[in-house]
């Protein structure tokens, strides 16, 4: 029996893989094509035992997929030292130097924030990735020779050795390794062992913003999977990957948007999911405004912006008789219900508390994906910050308003919401003119009014976003991935 070992990496990748139609496709080929599928945990570091056992039951009892340990925590002083150096110095140093050499806009913004004197009251708005140690890149940050030297150390077996990883290859003996994140330290370790044991390896770029901010990718893999043509170009231009090795497979997280009305009805019935109208008490004639909120340090001032919208709806200022405002939480936001509970006083506001990524449950996230799909198709427009949600909205041709200000909150310009758009991946998205970027209350109101009157505005730009960023086509990403897996295992190299 042929075997596939999948190392998904980050929980967001796990959600996109195992809460999407891909999980059913993997189960199908495991039975129909007699392929043993093995998943090595769901995070770059070991998860706790309770989560491991819970997920093990989900994979093995429901989906015919074996679930194994990813790595082990370092025990000895030597192991802990190597682990620390690899993850907290070598990897960060490589990322800094790679971004510096390529002059990424994202990197410049990080450097500007690092140099800025931040007031104590503004530190709550810092991201984990905002402040970089000043010793990174010293000396000669653009030196290719120094970069190659550090890269050779980072990718050496001294910094890749891990007993569980090696045992996974020895005991499982896979025919194919699929890496869900080809820029994470643990994936470099798995790649080294795959070469040692001569296992064919496919590397997937985790998400659309990583090639211009997360450092170098693993070299000399058999194949590279990307979502879209933009990522293909970045992989060639910045990472020197041969075009013939790159395959555009989309992202399974967008697959439900390909459904027609009958497909959606079947999903609702099969998974026993409440219909959108019932879930949120929305009439057929209601105009839905979908506000995808962010975490407090990213969605700065969202409360005041939402308050402004609510007051305008209550006063009948927007050109629609019946409006419902649905506020959805970010999967990483544990403060959502507390922060936005004040808006329950408005009879037209609905709180949509999504599943928490910290307690990853593939079934809950699948339900969430389906509900978002149904709600987006019903919505008149979407409001969000700098977010992947703009791509989701484009997939359903729902008008998109990007928030580029902090409402009535005053903040250091370097930490501002507007400054957050100074990143390579989002600048490209904005360039397709499929979203309105609003920087004050007046432009917000004008954009809401325009879209409510004529939702076809910016339709061409949204089509470009769905094609260029979601990799949208007639065939689902889940289908493309499973077809690609079968072709690799059968020894073929034809393109889908």
PyMOL commands that set and color helices and strands:
alter all, ss='L'
color gray80, all
select helices_A, chain A and resi 11-18+22-32+49-63+77-101+105-115+120-125+144-154+157-159+163-172+185-196+210-212+229-237+243-245+252-258+261-270+276-280+302-314+336-345+357-359+362-378+389-395+413-415+419-421+424-431+441-453+459-468+477-489
alter helices_A, ss='H'
color red, helices_A
select strands_A, chain A and resi 2-7+35-40+65-68+176-179+200-204+223-226+246-248+287-292+323-328+349-352+379-384+399-403+436-438
alter strands_A, ss='S'
color yellow, strands_A
deselect
rebuild
show_as cartoon
